[in-house]
C-alpha cells in the first residue's frame, strides 16, 4: 500500500468529513453539553480521540509504555474544557500528534510490516489502520453531535 495514500486516510476526507472541518463547526459554548440523554459531550468524544491517538503513538514509540486502565483511562473526567485556551490546546495537540504519525509513516526507513516497539504481533501498519478506523468512527459521532447541537 502506498504510504501517501495511508496518510490521506489518516488526515480524513477520503470517506468521511475531515475532523478539522468538524471542529471548525463546533461552537465553544455547546461542546460540553450532553444532549438527548447521551453519556458524552462533543468535547468528551474529541478528548477520547486525541487521547487514544496519543496512546497508540506511545505504544509505537515508548520503551516504557504502560496501558491505561480501560475505559476510564481513555476519557476525561469532565464533560467540558475549563477554558477556550484549554480547548485550543487540545485541538493543537491532536493535529501535532497526527502529523507526527504521518511523518513517521512517510519515512521510507520505517517498515510498515515490522512489529512496533511494544508488540511482537502488532505492526506499524496495523497501528496506523487502528488510528484511522478509530478517528473515522468517532468523527461520525462528532458530526451527529454537531447536528443535535444545531451546529451542522
N, C-alpha and C positions, 0 to 999 in steps of 0.2 A: 504494500500500500504506500502511496506517495505521502511523504511527510507533510508537504504543504497542504494536501487535502485533509489530513488529520487535523492540522491546526485550524483550517477553515471551519471544521465541525466544532472544534473547541471554542472558537470565537462566536459561534452561533450564526443563525440566519440561513443555514442551508435548508433545514426542515422546520425551523421554529424561529420566532422573533428573537433577535439578539437581545441579550439581557441589558445591554446599555440603553437600548430604546425603551425597554420595560421600566427601568429605573428612572429614566427621564420623565415618564408619565406620572410617576407616583408623587403625590403631594405630601410633603413632610408632616403636615397636620394630621394626616389619616393613617400613616404607616404603622402606628401602634394599635389601631383599632382591631379588635376581634369581633367579627360580624357574623350574623346568622348562626350563632352557636358554634362556630369553628374554634378549634383549640389553639389556633395560632394566628398571629398578625402577619401582615406583609413583611414587617421588619424581622420577625422571628424566622420566617422562611428564608429571607435573604441572609440573615446571620448564619443559619444552618448550612446554606450553600457555601458561604465563604469559609466557615469553619471546616466543613468536610473537605473542600478543595485543599485547604492548608494541611489537614491531617494526611491526605494522600501524598502531598508533596513531602511531608516529613517521613512518611512511610518509604518513599523512594530514596530520600537523601540522608536521613539522620542515622548515625551509628547507634544511638541510644534511644531509638523510637519506643514509645510506650503507647499502647492502645487506650484511648479514652474510654470511660465507662459508658456503655450503651444503655438507653438512649440519652440520658441526661447530660452526658459529656459533650454531645453534639448540638445542644440547643442552649440559647441564652436563658438566664433565669428571669429576665424581664421582657415585657412584650413591646417595649419601645425604647429607642435610644434616649439618653438623657438630654441631648442637645443636637442641633443641626451639625455641629462640628464633629460629634461622635459618629453621626450618620455618614458624613462625608468621608471620614477616616476609614470607616468600614468599607465603603464603596472603593476607595482608593486601594485599600489592602487587597480586595478581591481582584481588581484589574492588574495590580502589580504582580500578584502571585500567579495569576493566569498567564501573564506574559512570561514569567519565569519558566513555567511549564512549557509554553510554546517554544521559547528559545532553546530549551533543553531538547525538545523533540526535533527541532530543525537542525540541531548539531549532528552532522553525519557520523561523528565519532561515538555517539550514543546508540548502541544497538537496541532496536525495539524489541528484539526477541530474547534479550538477556534478562535473567531474573533480577529484580530490584534488590537493593541492599538488605531488606528485611524479610525476604522470602526466597525460597528455592523454587517455588511454583508460579509466582506472580511476576509476569514480565512488565517491562515499561509500557508496551502496547496495551496490555490488559488494564493497567492503572490509568492510562490516558482514556481508554474507552469507558472506564468506570466514571471518570470525571465528566466526560461528555454526556453520558447517559443520565447521571445524577443531576447535572446542571440543567439538561433539557427537561427532565421530569419536573423539577421544581420551578423552572421558568414558566411552564404551563400553569402551575399553581399560582404563581405571581400574576400572570395575566388574568386568570379568573378572579383573583382578589382585587385587581385593579377595576375590573368590571363591576364587581359587587360594591366597591367603594365609590363608583361613579367617576373614576379617573381614566377609563379607557373607552 
